[in-house]
């Protein structure tokens, strides 16, 4: 079963520097991260069980051999940091893949992945990928191994209660992605990960909207709200329990802390 948005993959040149910038601008602290064997490294900003992944590259050749790493390399090579893809959480990656393939999806096998934390602990998961990764394509699926210092029961309780530097707890509300053809992107979501994104109820012609778990997903055309070409193609809404609303553009993403 799909549980909601798991994390947002945000390509940055330097994850540590990006984490410092995000905390200064929005009061959100990065409390996890490490190196992937696939050539990337990250800092994680947990918003309950969802999180922002600020991801960079430490070995280009290794990164290019992995779907996510290759997407990050493409973004950084184009000097276009920002959201490159995102993951939907599932409680059964292999089961999900079998059901999707039976319905004709081209999704990949469930592929094991891992990351070594600075304290040496290994964090493990399984992912299943669409044929292509990108904002106009379907998201990928992930199932975390629910144990250890990041995904054990105690860790998840602590995340829910964690007070970020702005003075409150935070959770992901949803994302909005500007795509050339929302209907075509919605069709990719349906055919690859089985998620229907119907026409939205809002005033923007052509917009598409869906909810998965507690998260909203909106696909909007470039003309929505008179968006200029220079404005971010991805917008992230985060609910905070303290402080005033903050709106900031950072590393190619528009963040709203509500």
Residue frames relative to the residue before (quaternion, step in Angstrom):
aa qw qx qy qz dx dy dz
X 1.0000 0.0000 0.0000 0.0000 0.00 0.00 0.00
X 0.4030 -0.6901 0.5417 0.2606 3.57 -1.03 0.78
X 0.2811 -0.8142 0.4985 0.0974 3.56 -0.80 1.09
X 0.7039 -0.3671 0.2796 0.5400 3.58 1.18 -0.50
X 0.6821 -0.4086 0.3562 0.4908 3.56 -1.26 -0.28
X 0.2973 -0.7577 0.5560 0.1686 3.55 -0.86 0.97
X 0.7736 -0.2503 0.1724 0.5560 3.57 0.71 -1.03
X 0.3882 -0.6918 0.5701 0.2136 3.49 -1.37 0.47
X 0.2762 -0.7719 0.5558 0.1374 3.57 -0.74 1.09
X 0.0111 -0.8212 0.5663 -0.0692 3.57 -0.28 1.31
X 0.2908 -0.7798 0.5356 0.1431 3.56 -0.45 1.26
X 0.0652 0.7769 -0.6210 0.0803 3.56 -0.90 1.01
X 0.5737 -0.6029 0.4245 0.3565 3.57 -1.15 0.55
X 0.8005 0.0714 0.0153 0.5948 3.58 1.00 -0.86
X 0.3256 -0.7867 0.4864 0.1960 3.63 -0.20 1.21
X 0.6466 0.5188 -0.3380 0.4455 3.61 0.95 -0.75
X 0.6714 0.4803 -0.2973 0.4798 3.57 0.92 -0.87
X 0.6347 0.5279 -0.3297 0.4579 3.58 1.03 -0.77
X 0.6308 0.5335 -0.3336 0.4541 3.59 1.02 -0.76
X 0.6382 0.5134 -0.3197 0.4764 3.58 1.01 -0.80
X 0.6647 0.5071 -0.3014 0.4585 3.58 0.94 -0.89
X 0.6576 0.5116 -0.3125 0.4562 3.59 0.94 -0.87
X 0.6539 0.5042 -0.3196 0.4648 3.59 0.96 -0.82
X 0.6612 0.5053 -0.3148 0.4565 3.59 0.94 -0.82
X 0.7291 0.4524 -0.2429 0.4524 3.58 0.96 -0.87
X 0.8300 0.2093 -0.0653 0.5129 3.58 0.90 -0.91
X 0.4425 -0.7096 0.4532 0.3087 3.58 1.22 -0.16
X 0.5076 0.6203 -0.4288 0.4166 3.58 1.17 0.60
X 0.2559 -0.8098 0.5160 0.1119 3.57 -0.67 1.10
X 0.3435 -0.6840 0.6032 0.2243 3.54 -1.14 0.74
X 0.0490 -0.8366 0.5451 -0.0252 3.57 -0.61 1.15
X 0.7534 0.2797 -0.1959 0.5619 3.61 1.23 0.16
X 0.3601 0.7368 -0.5384 0.1939 3.51 -1.34 -0.07
X 0.1258 0.7762 -0.6103 0.0962 3.52 -1.35 0.08
X 0.6203 -0.5449 0.4176 0.3794 3.55 -1.28 -0.43
X 0.2967 -0.7085 0.6110 0.1914 3.53 -1.15 0.77
X 0.5400 -0.6061 0.4744 0.3406 3.56 -1.16 0.63
X 0.6461 0.5438 -0.3081 0.4381 3.58 1.23 -0.43
X 0.6999 -0.5445 0.2641 0.3793 3.58 1.13 0.55
X 0.6654 0.4518 -0.3168 0.5027 3.58 1.24 0.13
X 0.1389 -0.7619 0.6234 0.1075 3.54 -1.30 0.31
X 0.1118 -0.8382 0.5334 0.0203 3.57 -1.03 0.64
X 0.2107 -0.6688 0.6783 0.2194 3.43 -1.52 0.01
X 0.2331 -0.7963 0.5513 0.0873 3.55 -0.95 0.94
X 0.1457 -0.7578 0.6332 0.0596 3.53 -0.97 0.98
X 0.2041 -0.8256 0.5177 0.0937 3.57 -0.14 1.29
X 0.0895 -0.7522 0.6527 0.0168 3.52 -1.05 0.95
X 0.7148 -0.2012 0.0997 0.6623 3.52 0.63 1.22
X 0.7733 -0.2739 0.2219 0.5271 3.59 -0.79 -0.99
X 0.5866 0.4997 -0.3899 0.5042 3.60 1.24 -0.09
X 0.0264 -0.8220 0.5686 0.0166 3.58 -1.15 0.36
X 0.4165 -0.6306 0.5918 0.2803 3.48 -1.42 0.31
X 0.1541 -0.7735 0.6088 0.0856 3.57 -0.87 0.96
X 0.1492 -0.7634 0.6262 0.0529 3.55 -0.53 1.23
X 0.0272 0.8649 -0.4900 0.1053 3.55 -0.09 1.32
X 0.0492 -0.7825 0.6207 -0.0027 3.51 -1.03 0.94
X 0.5019 -0.6542 0.4952 0.2736 3.56 -1.35 -0.03
X 0.1153 -0.7862 0.6015 0.0825 3.57 -0.95 0.89
X 0.7681 0.1238 -0.1131 0.6180 3.61 1.25 -0.30
X 0.3543 -0.7902 0.4619 0.1917 3.55 -0.21 1.31
X 0.6638 0.5158 -0.3180 0.4383 3.60 0.87 -0.91
X 0.6635 0.4862 -0.3065 0.4791 3.58 0.92 -0.84
X 0.6525 0.5297 -0.3192 0.4380 3.56 0.93 -0.88
X 0.6632 0.5268 -0.3126 0.4300 3.59 0.93 -0.83
X 0.6579 0.5134 -0.3091 0.4562 3.59 1.20 -0.42
X 0.6865 0.4207 -0.2712 0.5274 3.60 1.29 -0.03
X 0.5907 -0.6135 0.3750 0.3661 3.64 -0.91 0.81
X 0.7032 0.4425 -0.2834 0.4789 3.60 0.83 -0.91
X 0.6479 0.5285 -0.3219 0.4441 3.57 0.90 -0.89
X 0.6500 0.5155 -0.3175 0.4594 3.57 0.97 -0.83
X 0.6425 0.5140 -0.3222 0.4682 3.59 1.01 -0.78
X 0.6460 0.5074 -0.3179 0.4734 3.58 1.02 -0.76
X 0.6389 0.5209 -0.3270 0.4621 3.60 0.94 -0.87
X 0.6456 0.5237 -0.3297 0.4475 3.60 0.90 -0.89
X 0.6714 0.5017 -0.3036 0.4531 3.58 0.91 -0.90
X 0.7009 0.4625 -0.2813 0.4644 3.58 0.86 -0.92
X 0.6159 0.5422 -0.3471 0.4540 3.59 1.06 -0.69
X 0.7049 0.4437 -0.2466 0.4953 3.56 1.11 -0.75
X 0.3953 -0.7217 0.4630 0.3295 3.57 1.34 0.06
X 0.5290 0.6071 -0.3997 0.4380 3.54 1.07 0.87
X 0.0360 -0.8129 0.5813 -0.0010 3.60 0.43 1.16
X 0.4266 0.6978 -0.5089 0.2686 3.54 -1.23 0.37
X 0.7472 -0.3585 0.2889 0.4792 3.52 -1.31 -0.25
X 0.1224 -0.8092 0.5719 0.0553 3.59 -0.73 1.06
X 0.7566 -0.1341 0.0897 0.6337 3.56 1.23 -0.50
X 0.1492 -0.7726 0.5969 0.1564 3.56 -1.28 -0.12
X 0.4000 -0.7261 0.5220 0.2007 3.53 -1.30 0.40
X 0.2603 -0.7047 0.6364 0.1748 3.50 -1.25 0.65
X 0.3915 -0.7231 0.5223 0.2261 3.57 -0.92 0.93
X 0.0439 -0.7687 0.6377 0.0221 3.53 -1.13 0.77
X 0.3949 -0.7069 0.5276 0.2568 3.55 -1.18 0.52
X 0.7906 0.1539 -0.1196 0.5804 3.60 1.25 0.22
X 0.1910 -0.8369 0.5011 0.1098 3.58 0.24 1.26
X 0.6806 0.4800 -0.3104 0.4584 3.62 0.82 -0.92
X 0.6488 0.5112 -0.3166 0.4664 3.58 0.95 -0.83
X 0.6447 0.5269 -0.3152 0.4553 3.56 0.98 -0.87
X 0.6529 0.5198 -0.3088 0.4562 3.57 0.96 -0.91
X 0.6456 0.5245 -0.3269 0.4486 3.58 0.91 -0.86
X 0.6807 0.4867 -0.2923 0.4630 3.59 0.91 -0.92
X 0.6625 0.5045 -0.3108 0.4583 3.59 0.95 -0.83
X 0.6668 0.4933 -0.3131 0.4627 3.58 0.92 -0.84
X 0.6111 0.5473 -0.3520 0.4506 3.57 1.06 -0.65
X 0.6939 0.4392 -0.2562 0.5098 3.55 1.22 -0.57
X 0.6568 -0.5550 0.2966 0.4156 3.60 1.28 0.15
X 0.4200 0.7190 -0.4681 0.2958 3.61 1.22 0.16
X 0.3726 -0.7209 0.5379 0.2285 3.59 -1.14 0.68
X 0.2996 0.7898 -0.4961 0.2009 3.60 1.20 0.29
X 0.5484 -0.6425 0.4362 0.3101 3.57 -1.14 0.69
X 0.6501 -0.4234 0.4274 0.4642 3.52 -1.37 -0.11
X 0.5315 -0.5566 0.5060 0.3895 3.56 -1.32 0.18
X 0.1378 -0.8231 0.5508 0.0090 3.56 -0.48 1.28
X 0.4103 -0.7163 0.5106 0.2406 3.56 -0.83 1.02
X 0.0054 -0.7843 0.6203 -0.0084 3.54 -1.11 0.78
X 0.0468 -0.8004 0.5971 0.0243 3.56 -1.23 0.34
X 0.1332 -0.7544 0.6388 0.0707 3.51 -1.35 0.35
X 0.3097 -0.7387 0.5698 0.1836 3.57 -1.06 0.79
X 0.3558 -0.7313 0.5461 0.2010 3.56 -0.73 1.10
X 0.6573 -0.5054 0.3675 0.4213 3.61 -1.20 0.35
X 0.6824 0.4691 -0.2981 0.4748 3.62 1.13 -0.55
X 0.6239 -0.5853 0.3224 0.4051 3.59 1.27 0.15
X 0.5353 0.6253 -0.4163 0.3863 3.59 1.21 -0.22
X 0.3306 -0.7372 0.5576 0.1904 3.57 -1.06 0.82
X 0.1747 -0.7567 0.6249 0.0797 3.55 -0.90 1.03
X 0.0983 -0.8408 0.5324 -0.0023 3.60 -0.69 1.09
X 0.0151 0.7856 -0.6167 0.0477 3.56 -1.22 0.59
X 0.2631 -0.7042 0.6164 0.2344 3.54 -1.39 -0.09
X 0.1015 -0.7913 0.6017 0.0391 3.56 -1.03 0.86
X 0.1167 -0.7399 0.6540 0.1058 3.53 -1.30 0.48
X 0.2026 -0.8403 0.5010 0.0431 3.55 -0.69 1.16
X 0.4693 -0.6053 0.5505 0.3321 3.57 -1.23 0.50
X 0.6864 -0.4823 0.3232 0.4379 3.62 -1.19 0.24
X 0.7805 0.1258 -0.0662 0.6088 3.58 1.12 -0.67
X 0.2454 -0.7375 0.6049 0.1733 3.55 -1.20 0.54
X 0.3951 0.6901 -0.5393 0.2773 3.55 -0.96 0.88
X 0.6741 -0.5277 0.3342 0.3943 3.54 -1.23 0.35
X 0.6838 0.4543 -0.3021 0.4846 3.61 1.12 -0.45
X 0.6486 0.5003 -0.3044 0.4862 3.59 1.31 -0.06
X 0.6643 -0.4843 0.3817 0.4224 3.55 -1.33 0.10
X 0.5161 -0.6046 0.4914 0.3558 3.61 -1.17 0.45
X 0.4493 -0.6530 0.5178 0.3218 3.57 -1.27 0.10
X 0.4488 -0.6839 0.5139 0.2585 3.56 -1.31 0.25
X 0.0304 -0.7969 0.6032 0.0125 3.57 -1.13 0.64
X 0.0866 -0.7450 0.6588 0.0584 3.51 -1.21 0.74
X 0.2689 -0.7827 0.5435 0.1401 3.58 -0.64 1.10
X 0.4329 -0.6244 0.5718 0.3094 3.54 -1.23 0.53
X 0.2725 -0.8279 0.4745 0.1232 3.55 -0.28 1.31
X 0.5126 0.5918 -0.4576 0.4215 3.54 0.39 1.31
X 0.7327 0.4718 -0.2969 0.3904 3.54 -1.32 0.13
X 0.7805 -0.4100 0.2642 0.3911 3.49 -1.41 -0.15
X 0.7313 0.3855 -0.2523 0.5030 3.60 1.21 -0.22
X 0.8279 0.2113 -0.0891 0.5118 3.60 0.98 -0.75
X 0.4235 0.6696 -0.4864 0.3683 3.58 1.23 0.31
X 0.7009 -0.4854 0.3122 0.4191 3.58 -1.22 0.41
X 0.6656 0.5101 -0.3075 0.4496 3.58 0.93 -0.87
X 0.6449 0.5250 -0.3171 0.4560 3.56 1.01 -0.83
X 0.6702 0.4963 -0.3053 0.4596 3.58 0.95 -0.83
X 0.6209 0.5178 -0.3449 0.4769 3.61 1.05 -0.65
X 0.6583 0.5134 -0.3090 0.4556 3.56 0.95 -0.90
X 0.6306 0.5346 -0.3381 0.4497 3.60 1.00 -0.74
X 0.6503 0.5296 -0.3232 0.4385 3.56 0.94 -0.88
X 0.7456 0.3920 -0.2067 0.4977 3.59 1.10 -0.71
X 0.4524 0.7279 -0.4358 0.2748 3.61 1.25 -0.20
X 0.2615 -0.7524 0.5884 0.1390 3.56 -0.92 0.98
X 0.3085 -0.7554 0.5547 0.1627 3.55 -0.57 1.18
X 0.6975 -0.4967 0.3081 0.4146 3.60 -1.18 0.37
X 0.6050 0.5537 -0.3842 0.4241 3.63 1.09 -0.41
X 0.6244 -0.6026 0.3036 0.3935 3.58 1.31 -0.12
X 0.7754 0.2775 -0.1793 0.5381 3.59 1.19 0.17
X 0.5949 -0.5109 0.4501 0.4272 3.54 -1.33 -0.13
X 0.1829 -0.7819 0.5886 0.0935 3.57 -1.25 0.39
X 0.0030 -0.7764 0.6301 0.0114 3.54 -1.18 0.62
X 0.5174 -0.6243 0.4879 0.3234 3.53 -1.20 0.58
X 0.2678 -0.7570 0.5779 0.1458 3.56 -0.92 0.95
X 0.7278 -0.3675 0.2612 0.5168 3.57 0.86 -0.91
X 0.3447 -0.7164 0.5656 0.2191 3.52 -1.36 -0.02
X 0.1571 -0.7342 0.6509 0.1123 3.51 -1.33 0.46
X 0.0830 -0.8051 0.5873 0.0027 3.56 -0.80 1.05
X 0.3021 -0.7352 0.5815 0.1732 3.55 -0.90 0.99
X 0.0477 0.7991 -0.5931 0.0859 3.59 -0.63 1.15
X 0.6170 -0.5849 0.3670 0.3777 3.62 -1.05 0.64
X 0.8059 0.0758 0.0121 0.5870 3.57 0.98 -0.88
X 0.2604 -0.8076 0.5051 0.1578 3.63 0.05 1.22
X 0.6280 0.5374 -0.3520 0.4391 3.62 1.00 -0.71
X 0.6641 0.4932 -0.3104 0.4684 3.61 0.96 -0.82
X 0.6521 0.4932 -0.3197 0.4788 3.59 0.98 -0.77
X 0.6254 0.5281 -0.3340 0.4674 3.59 1.03 -0.75
X 0.6279 0.5286 -0.3362 0.4619 3.59 1.05 -0.73
X 0.6318 0.5177 -0.3297 0.4734 3.60 1.06 -0.72
X 0.6152 0.5365 -0.3461 0.4625 3.59 0.99 -0.78
X 0.6888 0.4935 -0.2877 0.4463 3.58 0.86 -0.98
X 0.7368 0.4488 -0.2536 0.4375 3.59 0.81 -0.97
X 0.7382 0.4224 -0.2355 0.4703 3.60 1.05 -0.69
X 0.8291 0.1534 -0.0687 0.5333 3.62 0.78 -0.94
X 0.5166 -0.6968 0.3932 0.3050 3.59 1.24 0.24
X 0.5014 0.6405 -0.4259 0.3962 3.59 1.19 0.53
X 0.2617 -0.7580 0.5791 0.1466 3.56 -0.72 1.06
X 0.0510 -0.7707 0.6352 0.0058 3.57 -0.91 0.98
X 0.1053 -0.8452 0.5224 0.0419 3.60 0.18 1.27
X 0.6935 -0.4237 0.3502 0.4658 3.59 -1.27 0.14
X 0.4436 -0.7303 0.4602 0.2411 3.55 -0.89 0.96
X 0.5464 -0.6334 0.4451 0.3196 3.55 -1.26 0.38
X 0.5533 0.6580 -0.3746 0.3472 3.57 1.27 -0.25
X 0.6844 -0.5339 0.3427 0.3593 3.56 -1.35 0.07
X 0.5686 0.6217 -0.3856 0.3761 3.61 1.22 -0.25
X 0.4002 -0.7225 0.5025 0.2556 3.64 -0.58 1.06
X 0.8190 0.2599 -0.1988 0.4713 3.57 -0.89 0.95
X 0.5103 0.6604 -0.4368 0.3357 3.61 1.16 -0.22
X 0.1862 -0.7472 0.6297 0.1030 3.53 -1.29 0.57
X 0.0240 -0.8228 0.5669 -0.0322 3.56 -1.00 0.77
X 0.0366 0.7803 -0.6226 0.0467 3.56 -1.08 0.80
X 0.2190 -0.7257 0.6276 0.1775 3.54 -1.35 0.28
X 0.0314 -0.7573 0.6523 0.0032 3.52 -1.04 0.89
X 0.7909 -0.0170 -0.0484 0.6097 3.55 -0.46 1.18
X 0.7776 -0.3140 0.2375 0.4903 3.56 -0.82 -0.96
X 0.6227 0.5785 -0.3185 0.4197 3.59 1.25 0.21
X 0.3079 -0.7338 0.5777 0.1818 3.53 -1.14 0.73
X 0.1090 -0.7637 0.6343 0.0507 3.55 -1.15 0.75
X 0.0151 -0.7984 0.6017 -0.0201 3.58 -0.73 1.07
X 0.1412 -0.7397 0.6533 0.0780 3.53 -1.08 0.86
X 0.0144 0.8220 -0.5666 0.0563 3.57 -0.58 1.11
X 0.5021 -0.6472 0.4745 0.3221 3.60 -1.12 0.60
X 0.6857 -0.5149 0.3198 0.4030 3.61 -1.19 0.46
X 0.6803 0.5079 -0.3062 0.4308 3.59 1.05 -0.61
X 0.4192 0.7377 -0.4566 0.2675 3.60 1.26 -0.17
X 0.8576 0.0261 -0.0488 0.5113 3.54 -0.74 1.09
X 0.5770 -0.6057 0.3815 0.3934 3.57 1.18 0.43
X 0.1903 0.8190 -0.5218 0.1438 3.59 1.08 0.69
X 0.3546 -0.7335 0.5420 0.2059 3.57 -0.82 0.98
X 0.6287 -0.5649 0.3767 0.3790 3.56 -1.15 0.60
X 0.6738 0.5138 -0.2934 0.4426 3.59 1.12 -0.64
X 0.5817 0.5980 -0.3814 0.3983 3.60 1.20 -0.23
X 0.6524 -0.5484 0.3496 0.3891 3.58 -1.15 0.58
X 0.4287 -0.7053 0.5103 0.2416 3.55 -1.12 0.76
X 0.7510 0.2910 -0.1836 0.5636 3.58 1.26 -0.21
X 0.0850 -0.7817 0.6175 0.0203 3.53 -1.04 0.88
X 0.1498 -0.8033 0.5759 0.0245 3.54 -0.88 1.01
X 0.1666 -0.7844 0.5924 0.0773 3.57 -0.82 1.03
X 0.0511 -0.7934 0.6054 -0.0380 3.54 -0.83 1.10
X 0.2716 -0.7586 0.5706 0.1585 3.57 -0.85 0.96
X 0.0761 -0.7879 0.6104 0.0268 3.54 -0.91 0.98
X 0.4208 -0.7363 0.4771 0.2304 3.57 -1.04 0.72
X 0.7638 0.2403 -0.1749 0.5730 3.60 1.22 0.16
X 0.7624 0.4071 -0.2723 0.4229 3.53 -1.29 0.32
X 0.5979 -0.5720 0.4377 0.3518 3.51 -1.38 0.13
X 0.6484 -0.4904 0.4068 0.4166 3.52 -1.33 0.28
X 0.0771 -0.7798 0.6209 0.0218 3.56 -1.03 0.87
X 0.0597 -0.7803 0.6225 0.0068 3.58 -0.92 0.96
X 0.1438 0.7999 -0.5662 0.1376 3.58 -0.59 1.14
X 0.2927 -0.7091 0.6130 0.1891 3.53 -1.21 0.67
X 0.1045 0.7879 -0.5933 0.1279 3.56 -0.66 1.17
X 0.8599 -0.0451 -0.0056 0.5084 3.58 -1.01 0.92
X 0.7595 -0.4348 0.2122 0.4349 3.55 0.76 1.06
X 0.6678 0.4390 -0.2958 0.5232 3.60 1.25 0.27
X 0.2882 -0.7184 0.5999 0.2023 3.58 -1.09 0.70
X 0.1254 -0.8005 0.5853 0.0305 3.57 -0.59 1.19
X 0.0621 -0.7608 0.6448 0.0406 3.55 -1.02 0.86
X 0.1181 -0.7510 0.6456 0.0721 3.56 -0.70 1.09
X 0.2481 -0.8308 0.4894 0.0932 3.54 -0.36 1.29
